[in-house]
Amino acid sequence: EALASLKQANELLDETTTRGRIRYFLELGRVENSSGKKKPAKLHFLQAHQLAVESEEEFLAVDAAHMMGIVERGEESLRWNEQAIMMAAGFWPLAIRSTMKSSFSRKYPSRNFR
């Protein structure tokens, strides 16, 4: 069922739907990985990662690197997970800080959080 849904989604994608294509490769890789098909899963995670990096989709690039860390073993797994952490370190602190600022401002409207 998941593969049929992904096939339908893929038919809607073209060269202009970069984010959709990245997500397609990620989800296809997840389905394959869950089915024990490691080789095709790696291929799709690599495609997702390459496309995400090329199109500066940082969050999706981290997701793809993280998934490569799951399907790989040993040193390769560590290398991919380290890459995911280093990439995430670039934008997650800013996202978390923004969320904290918003929460703090709602709780303490008279204070200024920087």
C-alpha positions as CSV (number, residue, x, y, z in Angstrom):
1,E,0.0,0.0,0.0
2,A,2.8,2.5,0.9
3,L,4.6,1.8,-2.4
4,A,1.4,2.3,-4.4
5,S,0.9,5.7,-2.6
6,L,4.4,6.7,-3.3
7,K,4.1,5.7,-7.0
8,Q,1.1,8.0,-7.3
9,A,2.9,10.8,-5.6
10,N,5.9,10.3,-7.9
11,E,3.7,10.7,-10.9
12,L,2.8,14.2,-9.7
13,L,6.5,15.3,-9.3
14,D,8.7,17.0,-11.9
15,E,12.0,18.9,-12.0
16,T,10.3,21.9,-10.4
17,T,9.1,20.0,-7.3
18,T,12.5,19.6,-5.7
19,R,11.3,19.4,-2.1
20,G,8.6,16.9,-3.2
21,R,11.2,14.8,-5.0
22,I,13.5,14.8,-1.9
23,R,10.6,13.7,0.3
24,Y,9.7,11.0,-2.2
25,F,13.2,9.6,-2.1
26,L,13.2,9.7,1.7
27,E,9.9,8.0,2.1
28,L,10.7,5.4,-0.5
29,G,13.9,4.7,1.3
30,R,12.1,4.4,4.6
31,V,9.6,1.9,3.1
32,E,12.4,-0.1,1.6
33,N,14.4,-0.1,4.8
34,S,11.4,-1.2,6.8
35,S,11.0,-4.1,4.3
36,G,14.6,-5.2,4.8
37,K,15.7,-3.9,1.4
38,K,18.9,-2.1,2.5
39,K,20.6,-1.6,-0.9
40,P,17.7,0.2,-2.6
41,A,17.0,2.2,0.6
42,K,20.6,3.4,0.6
43,L,20.3,4.5,-3.0
44,H,17.2,6.5,-2.3
45,F,18.6,8.1,0.9
46,L,21.7,9.1,-1.1
47,Q,19.6,10.6,-3.8
48,A,17.6,12.5,-1.3
49,H,20.8,13.7,0.4
50,Q,22.4,14.8,-2.8
51,L,19.3,16.7,-4.0
52,A,18.7,18.3,-0.6
53,V,22.3,19.5,-0.4
54,E,22.3,20.8,-4.0
55,S,19.0,22.7,-3.4
56,E,20.0,23.9,0.1
57,E,17.1,22.0,1.8
58,E,19.1,21.7,5.1
59,F,16.4,20.0,7.2
60,L,15.9,17.4,4.5
61,A,19.6,16.9,4.1
62,V,19.9,16.2,7.8
63,D,17.0,13.8,7.6
64,A,18.7,11.9,4.7
65,A,22.1,11.8,6.4
66,H,20.4,10.5,9.6
67,M,18.7,7.8,7.5
68,M,22.0,6.9,6.0
69,G,23.3,6.5,9.5
70,I,20.6,4.0,10.2
71,V,21.1,1.9,7.1
72,E,24.9,1.9,7.2
73,R,26.9,-0.1,9.7
74,G,30.1,0.5,11.6
75,E,32.3,3.4,10.6
76,E,30.0,4.5,7.8
77,S,27.1,4.7,10.2
78,L,29.2,6.8,12.5
79,R,30.3,9.1,9.7
80,W,26.8,9.7,8.4
81,N,25.5,10.4,11.9
82,E,28.3,12.8,12.6
83,Q,27.6,14.6,9.4
84,A,23.9,14.8,10.3
85,I,24.8,16.3,13.7
86,M,27.2,18.8,12.2
87,M,24.6,19.9,9.6
88,A,21.9,20.1,12.2
89,A,24.1,22.2,14.5
90,G,23.9,24.9,11.8
91,F,20.2,25.6,12.0
92,W,18.6,23.8,15.0
93,P,19.9,26.2,17.6
94,L,18.3,29.1,15.8
95,A,15.0,27.3,15.4
96,I,15.0,26.3,19.1
97,R,15.9,29.8,20.2
98,S,13.1,31.2,18.1
99,T,10.6,28.8,19.7
100,M,11.9,29.6,23.2
101,K,11.6,33.3,22.4
102,S,8.0,32.9,21.3
103,S,7.1,30.8,24.4
104,F,8.8,33.2,26.8
105,S,7.1,36.2,25.2
106,R,3.7,34.6,25.6
107,K,4.4,33.7,29.2
108,Y,6.0,37.0,30.2
109,P,4.7,39.7,27.8
110,S,6.2,42.6,29.7
111,R,9.8,41.2,29.5
112,N,12.2,41.3,26.5
113,F,13.8,38.0,25.6
114,R,16.8,38.3,23.3
